[in-house]
Amino acid sequence: MRPCVPRQPSRLVRAVALHRAAAFALCACSASSRQPAPNESNTASAAHITAAPGERHLRNVRQLTFGGENAEAYFSHDGKRLIFQSTRDGRTCDQQYVMNVDGTDVHRVSTGVGKTTCGYFFGGDERIFFASTHAVDSTCPPRPDPSKGYVWRLDPYDIYTANADGSNLRRLTNYGVYTAEGTLSPDGSTIVFTSLKDGDLDIYTMRADGSNVRRLTTTPGYDGGAFFSPDGTQIVYRAWHPRDSALAGYRELLGQRLVRPNRMEIWIMNTDGSGQHQITDLGGANFAPYFTPDGRRIIFSSNYKSPRSRNFDLFLVNVDGTGLEQLTTHPEFDGFPMFSPDGRKLVWAANRSAAPVSELNIYIADWVP
């Protein structure tokens, strides 16, 4: 669940309580080891679907993926491609894929081992970065113990960069604990991410080459899923800051590398970490925030109307917390929204089109202001 939450979309659509957030060498890998196998590319195109009643901001809705678990699709700088995570090709956990915005030319760009999350384009779309567990284990991590209730695993991700085709892999972080949820500043100079490296789930920034790491949040609890504003002066994120007995429970789970995301709200801060303030107070799980192209509003996903259901919808809110507006009305999951660089399209992940409840696909629509 980012999301980027711990970027585990299948859990978001399966769970009733809350319903996101990969053998490795410590040096650059060869280009041949990064190329997708022939059966990992396809030319399937988008399918047009009908928007749900009341979805007046969405026009020309198209489904881009078909089957499996697909989420966290983010535009390239030129708006022509999407990088996304997907469980497919016989794997049981996510790898990173790139496709054209019409759904064609899907191909894997990550290692094909371990588990990955949170892919993003940078460097003039010539490079990508993503988080992966493959330094620790080439297999998919196990699922959490169901006796602990609904929890997310904090797998030992670190952040890597590669050419846009997956070649020339290089490691940016080397903490060996959960370090993921990375996104890029508008000028391409700074990555914001969440890490457990100092003992709590906090937000950090670093230069795009991995240098100059700075911690931005210090309040006990889970801060993550951060994105920059269009002008690069602010960061929007989602946070949960438990207190008293809830904080003790949070820390106990954290020691087991788990987190229970029962409640999250939307926050904003300046890019130096100052001015942290809460935007929503809705209850339930509010996550995957992203600024509108004009920087005046925030789009996000929430189940606050029915916190114990798997029905998440997309909402808009002004940056001062006023003017809440519901965007989607489909009775299943809608999440991980992102606007195209020109502001004309919206991409998101959803469980629509009479798909099985365990399925999550990528959709794109023309945005009607």
C-alpha positions as CSV (number, residue, x, y, z in Angstrom):
1,M,0.0,0.0,0.0
2,R,3.0,3.4,-2.2
3,P,1.2,2.7,-1.7
4,C,3.7,4.4,-1.9
5,V,2.3,2.7,1.3
6,P,4.3,-0.5,1.7
7,R,3.1,-1.0,-1.8
8,Q,1.2,-4.3,-1.3
9,P,-1.9,-3.7,-3.5
10,S,-3.4,-7.2,-3.2
11,R,-3.7,-6.7,0.5
12,L,-5.5,-3.5,0.0
13,V,-8.2,-5.1,-2.1
14,R,-8.4,-8.4,-0.1
15,A,-8.4,-7.2,3.5
16,V,-11.8,-6.5,5.2
17,A,-10.4,-4.3,8.0
18,L,-8.4,-2.0,5.7
19,H,-9.8,-3.5,2.7
20,R,-0.3,-0.7,-1.0
21,A,3.6,1.3,0.2
22,A,13.5,-8.8,-5.3
23,A,20.6,-13.2,-6.0
24,F,21.9,-9.6,-6.0
25,A,25.4,-8.4,-6.5
26,L,26.7,-5.3,-4.6
27,C,28.0,-3.8,-7.8
28,A,26.4,-2.9,-11.2
29,C,24.9,-5.9,-13.0
30,S,25.3,-6.7,-16.6
31,A,22.8,-5.4,-19.1
32,S,21.9,-8.9,-20.2
33,S,20.8,-9.8,-16.7
34,R,18.4,-6.9,-16.6
35,Q,16.6,-7.5,-19.9
36,P,13.1,-9.0,-19.9
37,A,12.6,-12.4,-21.2
38,P,10.8,-12.7,-24.6
39,N,7.5,-13.7,-22.9
40,E,7.6,-10.7,-20.6
41,S,6.7,-8.2,-23.3
42,N,3.3,-7.9,-25.0
43,T,1.5,-5.6,-27.3
44,A,-2.0,-5.7,-25.8
45,S,-3.7,-2.4,-26.0
46,A,-6.2,-0.6,-23.8
47,A,-9.9,-1.5,-23.4
48,H,-12.4,1.3,-23.1
49,I,-14.8,1.0,-20.1
50,T,-17.6,3.1,-18.8
51,A,-17.0,5.4,-15.9
52,A,-19.2,4.8,-12.8
53,P,-22.2,7.1,-12.2
54,G,-21.1,10.4,-10.8
55,E,-17.5,10.2,-12.0
56,R,-17.8,13.6,-13.8
57,H,-14.0,14.3,-13.7
58,L,-13.2,11.1,-15.7
59,R,-13.7,10.8,-19.4
60,N,-12.5,8.2,-21.9
61,V,-11.6,5.6,-19.2
62,R,-9.3,2.9,-20.5
63,Q,-8.0,-0.3,-18.8
64,L,-4.3,-0.8,-19.5
65,T,-3.6,-4.2,-17.7
66,F,-5.5,-7.4,-17.6
67,G,-5.2,-9.9,-14.8
68,G,-3.0,-10.3,-11.7
69,E,-2.0,-7.5,-9.3
70,N,-0.9,-4.3,-10.9
71,A,-0.4,-1.0,-9.1
72,E,1.5,2.2,-8.5
73,A,1.8,3.4,-12.1
74,Y,3.8,6.6,-12.5
75,F,4.3,8.7,-15.6
76,S,7.6,9.3,-17.4
77,H,8.6,13.0,-17.6
78,D,7.4,13.2,-21.2
79,G,4.1,11.5,-20.4
80,K,4.5,8.7,-22.9
81,R,5.3,5.8,-20.6
82,L,4.3,4.3,-17.3
83,I,6.4,2.4,-14.8
84,F,4.4,0.1,-12.5
85,Q,4.7,-2.9,-10.3
86,S,3.1,-6.2,-11.1
87,T,2.8,-9.8,-10.0
88,R,2.8,-11.8,-13.3
89,D,4.9,-14.2,-15.4
90,G,4.6,-16.9,-12.7
91,R,6.0,-14.8,-9.9
92,T,4.3,-14.5,-6.5
93,C,5.5,-11.0,-5.7
94,D,6.0,-7.7,-7.5
95,Q,8.5,-6.8,-10.2
96,Q,8.8,-3.4,-12.0
97,Y,7.5,-3.1,-15.6
98,V,7.3,-0.3,-18.1
99,M,4.6,0.2,-20.8
100,N,3.3,2.9,-23.1
101,V,0.4,4.9,-21.9
102,D,-1.9,3.0,-24.3
103,G,-1.0,-0.3,-22.6
104,T,1.4,-1.6,-25.3
105,D,5.0,-2.8,-25.0
106,V,4.8,-4.1,-21.5
107,H,8.3,-5.3,-20.4
108,R,10.1,-6.0,-17.2
109,V,12.9,-3.6,-16.1
110,S,13.8,-5.0,-12.6
111,T,15.9,-7.9,-11.7
112,G,13.3,-10.6,-11.7
113,V,14.3,-11.8,-8.2
114,G,13.2,-10.8,-4.8
115,K,10.4,-8.3,-4.4
116,T,10.3,-4.7,-5.7
117,T,8.2,-1.6,-5.2
118,C,7.9,2.1,-5.9
119,G,9.4,2.6,-9.4
120,Y,10.0,6.1,-10.8
121,F,11.5,7.7,-13.9
122,F,14.3,10.3,-13.7
123,G,17.3,11.6,-15.5
124,G,15.3,12.8,-18.5
125,D,13.5,9.5,-18.6
126,E,16.8,7.7,-19.4
127,R,16.9,6.1,-15.9
128,I,14.6,4.7,-13.3
129,F,14.8,4.0,-9.6
130,F,12.9,1.5,-7.5
131,A,13.2,-0.4,-4.2
132,S,14.1,-4.1,-4.1
133,T,14.8,-6.9,-1.5
134,H,17.0,-8.9,-3.8
135,A,20.2,-8.0,-1.9
136,V,18.9,-10.0,1.1
137,D,16.9,-12.8,-0.6
138,S,16.3,-13.7,-4.2
139,T,13.0,-15.3,-3.3
140,C,9.7,-13.6,-2.6
141,P,9.3,-12.7,1.1
142,P,6.7,-14.8,3.1
143,R,3.3,-13.4,3.9
144,P,2.7,-12.2,7.5
145,D,1.4,-14.6,10.1
146,P,-2.4,-14.4,9.9
147,S,-2.7,-14.8,13.7
148,K,-1.4,-11.2,14.0
149,G,-4.4,-9.8,12.2
150,Y,-4.1,-7.4,9.2
151,V,-0.5,-6.2,9.1
152,W,2.1,-5.2,6.5
153,R,5.6,-6.7,6.4
154,L,8.4,-4.2,6.4
155,D,10.6,-6.1,4.1
156,P,14.4,-5.2,3.7
157,Y,14.1,-3.0,0.6
158,D,16.9,-0.8,-0.5
159,I,16.7,1.7,-3.4
160,Y,18.4,1.1,-6.8
161,T,18.8,3.0,-10.0
162,A,19.1,1.6,-13.5
163,N,18.8,2.6,-17.2
164,A,15.2,2.8,-18.4
165,D,15.6,-0.7,-19.9
166,G,16.8,-2.2,-16.6
167,S,20.5,-2.3,-17.5
168,N,23.3,-0.8,-15.5
169,L,21.8,-1.4,-12.1
170,R,23.4,0.6,-9.2
171,R,22.6,0.7,-5.5
172,L,21.6,4.1,-4.0
173,T,21.0,3.0,-0.3
174,N,22.6,0.3,1.7
175,Y,20.7,0.1,5.0
176,G,19.4,-3.5,4.9
177,V,16.1,-2.4,6.4
178,Y,12.8,-1.2,4.9
179,T,13.8,1.7,2.6
180,A,11.3,2.4,-0.1
181,E,8.4,4.7,-1.2
182,G,10.8,6.8,-3.3
183,T,9.5,9.6,-5.6
184,L,11.3,12.5,-7.3
185,S,11.3,16.3,-7.1
186,P,10.1,18.3,-10.1
187,D,13.7,19.4,-11.0
188,G,15.0,15.8,-10.8
189,S,17.6,16.6,-8.2
190,T,16.1,15.0,-5.0
191,I,14.5,11.7,-4.0
192,V,12.1,11.6,-1.1
193,F,11.6,8.2,0.6
194,T,10.7,6.4,3.8
195,S,13.1,4.3,5.8
196,L,13.4,2.4,9.0
197,K,17.1,3.1,9.1
198,D,16.9,5.1,12.4
199,G,14.5,2.8,14.1
200,D,11.2,4.4,13.0
201,L,9.3,4.8,9.8
202,D,10.3,8.3,8.8
203,I,10.6,10.4,5.7
204,Y,14.0,11.3,4.3
205,T,15.4,13.1,1.2
206,M,18.6,12.5,-0.7
207,R,20.2,13.7,-3.9
208,A,19.4,11.6,-7.0
209,D,22.9,10.1,-6.7
210,G,22.2,8.9,-3.1
211,S,24.2,11.5,-1.3
212,N,23.2,14.1,1.3
213,V,20.6,12.1,3.1
214,R,18.4,14.2,5.4
215,R,15.7,13.1,7.9
216,L,12.6,15.2,7.7
217,T,10.2,13.6,10.2
218,T,10.8,12.6,13.8
219,T,7.3,12.1,15.4
220,P,6.9,8.5,16.5
221,G,4.7,6.6,14.0
222,Y,4.5,5.9,10.3
223,D,5.3,8.7,7.9
224,G,5.5,7.8,4.2
225,G,4.0,7.8,0.7
226,A,5.5,11.3,0.0
227,F,5.3,13.3,-3.2
228,F,6.6,16.8,-4.0
229,S,4.4,19.7,-5.0
230,P,4.6,20.9,-8.7
231,D,6.8,23.8,-7.7
232,G,9.0,21.7,-5.5
233,T,8.5,23.7,-2.3
234,Q,6.3,21.2,-0.4
235,I,5.8,17.5,0.3
236,V,2.5,15.8,0.8
237,Y,2.4,12.5,2.6
238,R,0.3,10.2,4.8
239,A,1.0,9.6,8.4
240,W,-0.2,7.7,11.5
241,H,1.1,8.9,14.9
242,P,-0.3,6.6,17.6
243,R,-0.2,7.5,21.2
244,D,-0.1,5.8,24.6
245,S,-1.0,2.1,24.4
246,A,-1.4,2.3,20.6
247,L,2.2,3.6,20.4
248,A,3.4,0.7,22.5
249,G,1.6,-1.7,20.2
250,Y,3.0,0.0,17.1
251,R,6.6,-0.3,18.5
252,E,6.1,-3.9,19.4
253,L,5.1,-4.7,15.8
254,L,7.9,-2.6,14.5
255,G,10.3,-4.8,16.3
256,Q,8.9,-7.7,14.3
257,R,9.2,-5.7,11.1
258,L,5.5,-5.3,10.8
259,V,3.0,-2.4,10.9
260,R,-0.7,-2.3,11.2
261,P,-2.1,0.6,9.1
262,N,-5.5,1.0,10.5
263,R,-5.6,4.7,10.3
264,M,-3.7,7.2,8.2
265,E,-4.3,10.9,7.5
266,I,-2.9,13.3,4.9
267,W,-0.2,15.8,5.9
268,I,1.9,18.5,4.2
269,M,5.3,19.9,5.1
270,N,7.9,22.1,3.5
271,T,10.8,20.3,1.7
272,D,13.2,21.0,4.5
273,G,10.8,19.2,7.0
274,S,9.4,22.4,8.6
275,G,5.8,23.3,8.7
276,Q,4.4,19.8,9.2
277,H,0.6,20.0,9.5
278,Q,-2.3,17.6,9.1
279,I,-4.8,18.2,6.2
280,T,-7.4,15.5,6.7
281,D,-9.1,14.2,9.9
282,L,-11.5,11.7,8.3
283,G,-10.7,8.5,10.1
284,G,-10.1,5.2,8.3
285,A,-7.2,4.9,5.9
286,N,-6.3,7.9,3.8
287,F,-3.2,7.4,1.6
288,A,-1.6,7.8,-1.8
289,P,-1.8,11.6,-1.9
290,Y,-0.7,13.6,-4.9
291,F,-0.9,17.3,-5.8
292,T,-3.1,18.5,-8.6
293,P,-1.1,20.1,-11.4
294,D,-1.9,23.6,-10.1
295,G,-0.7,22.7,-6.6
296,R,-3.9,23.9,-5.0
297,R,-5.5,20.6,-4.2
298,I,-4.6,17.0,-3.3
299,I,-6.0,13.8,-4.7
300,F,-5.9,10.8,-2.5
301,S,-7.5,7.4,-1.8
302,S,-9.7,6.7,1.3
303,N,-12.1,4.3,2.9
304,Y,-13.3,6.7,5.5
305,K,-16.9,6.3,4.6
306,S,-16.7,2.6,5.3
307,P,-13.5,1.9,7.2
308,R,-14.1,-1.8,7.5
309,S,-14.8,-2.4,3.8
310,R,-12.4,-2.8,0.9
311,N,-14.1,0.1,-0.9
312,F,-11.5,2.8,-1.4
313,D,-12.4,5.8,-3.5
314,L,-10.5,8.8,-4.8
315,F,-11.1,12.2,-3.3
316,L,-9.9,15.8,-3.8
317,V,-9.3,18.3,-1.0
318,N,-7.9,21.8,-1.0
319,V,-4.4,22.1,0.5
320,D,-5.9,23.8,3.6
321,G,-8.2,20.8,4.2
322,T,-11.4,22.4,2.9
323,G,-13.5,21.5,-0.1
324,L,-13.5,17.7,0.2
325,E,-14.9,16.1,-3.1
326,Q,-15.4,12.5,-4.0
327,L,-14.1,11.6,-7.4
328,T,-14.9,7.9,-7.9
329,T,-18.0,5.9,-6.9
330,H,-17.2,2.4,-8.0
331,P,-18.0,0.0,-5.1
332,E,-14.5,-1.6,-5.1
333,F,-10.9,-0.4,-4.7
334,D,-9.6,2.8,-6.4
335,G,-6.2,4.1,-5.4
336,F,-2.6,5.2,-6.3
337,P,-3.7,8.2,-8.4
338,M,-1.2,10.3,-10.4
339,F,-1.7,13.1,-12.9
340,S,0.2,13.2,-16.2
341,P,2.9,15.9,-16.5
342,D,0.6,18.1,-18.6
343,G,-2.3,17.5,-16.2
344,R,-4.6,16.1,-18.9
345,K,-4.7,12.5,-17.8
346,L,-5.1,10.6,-14.5
347,V,-3.7,7.1,-14.0
348,W,-4.7,4.9,-11.0
349,A,-5.1,1.3,-9.9
350,A,-8.5,-0.2,-9.4
351,N,-10.6,-3.3,-9.1
352,R,-13.2,-2.8,-11.8
353,S,-14.7,-4.4,-14.9
354,A,-16.1,-7.3,-13.0
355,A,-12.6,-8.5,-12.2
356,P,-12.0,-11.0,-9.4
357,V,-11.6,-9.3,-6.0
358,S,-8.0,-10.4,-5.9
359,E,-7.2,-8.6,-9.2
360,L,-5.9,-5.1,-9.4
361,N,-5.4,-3.3,-12.8
362,I,-4.1,0.0,-14.1
363,Y,-6.6,2.5,-15.6
364,I,-6.1,5.8,-17.3
365,A,-8.6,8.6,-18.1
366,D,-8.8,12.0,-19.5
367,W,-9.1,14.5,-16.6
368,V,-12.0,16.9,-16.7
369,P,-11.4,19.8,-14.3
